[in-house]
Amino acid sequence: MRATVLRAAQPAISFGFDTTKSLVCEPGSALKLPMMLTERLAARRCMVVTDKPLRDLGLLDETLAALKTAGVDTVVYDNVVADPPESVVNEAVDFAKDAGVDCVVGFGGGSPMDVAKLVAYLAGPTDQKLSDIWGVGACATPTRLPLIQVPTTAGTGGEGTPISIVTTGGTTKMGGGS
């Protein structure tokens, strides 16, 4: 019988994973948005970033009603499409600036959450444009508007990362940090 030689495994590479301040996962947690926005963030004017199908299905109705009851003035941007092009991001940023929002909520799958991340950064205290922040670490300032993500799918994990994927040109996908 021949002996098997076991080799020591390579030492593990150490790393940190600090992508989000907190993550809440529980049924009905979207209805806690008013408390999170008012008590934790002192928000008064919120922008919800989503897509038309989610809005048409009524998935936002209870959350929007709860925000209104709590006195949080809310505007909804629902023009997000799958694999959002730069034009959608820029339109959403202009919408946020025009509305004077002080926080952003991404509500939906990966595309609404990616757009929300970029809006929170680009409508915040920065002079950068979308084209300035392609790649990791390209954001000149670490500050942005407060951001809360409400994922409605189990897919991209976009609620836990600072990266957003946007379609540039006709079909090229680019990633940017927010």
Secondary structure, 3 states (H helix, E strand, C coil): CCCCCCCCCCCCCCCCCCCCCCCCCCCCHHHHHHHHHHHHCCCCEEEEECEHHHHHCCCCHHHHHHHHHCCCEEEEECECCCCCEHHHHHHHHHHHHHHCCCEEEEEECHHHHHHHHHHHHHCCCCCCCHHHCEECCCCCCCCCCCEEEEECCCCCCHHHCCEEEEEECCCEEEEEEC
